[in-house]
Amino acid sequence: MGRSNKPNPNIGGKLGLVAGIVSAVTPVAIEFIDRIPRKDETEPSEELISMPELCSKKFPLKLDEAKELIEGHGLKALPIEVRIRDAHVRYKDCFDLQVVACNKKANSKLKPGEVVIIQYVTREVIDESLRIFEEAERQKAALKQERADRRAEKWEHIKTHAGDTAVKAKAGVEKIIHRDNKKKEFDEEDSYE
């Protein structure tokens, strides 16, 4: 059975259906595409600001300098002092009103007007930190002295025992020598008889 050359009557209906769907969907698709924003058409979003470095070990900043620097970058500064109960040895070398911490990392991107918390130390905290440091140093020195005393005691104990052992060993050697000498003398007396 061969193929017939007659056109299929269903093809026209299918093509008509597809053409109808395409013509109905086209306006909706165009409207949807127009609603999607393009990058070049969007309004420029707020510029992000790079956070300045506030807690550099090489170049420490005072509170007023840090506030001025932050506000110059378009950010808001919220200063908070370190409490005395939070005093730590790491603050012993700081100066009064030195910035020691910040809640934002250096060079992070921030929105303009964002609040940056700046932590600084006062003279009282520095004094307390020095006291803590000196107390820790005294404890270390006392512990070191205690270890040295124990070590000296052990050496004395070892020396006394070594001395006693040496005396006993010497006495034992003398006994052996004395015994050998007596034996020789006794043997010599026996040989003369």
Secondary structure as UniProt FT lines:
FT   HELIX           9..35
FT   TURN            39..41
FT   STRAND          49..50
FT   HELIX           63..72
FT   TURN            73..74
FT   STRAND          76..81
FT   HELIX           84..86
FT   HELIX           89..91
FT   TURN            92..93
FT   TURN            96..97
FT   STRAND          98..102
FT   TURN            106..107
FT   STRAND          109..110
FT   TURN            112..113
FT   STRAND          115..121
FT   HELIX           123..192
//
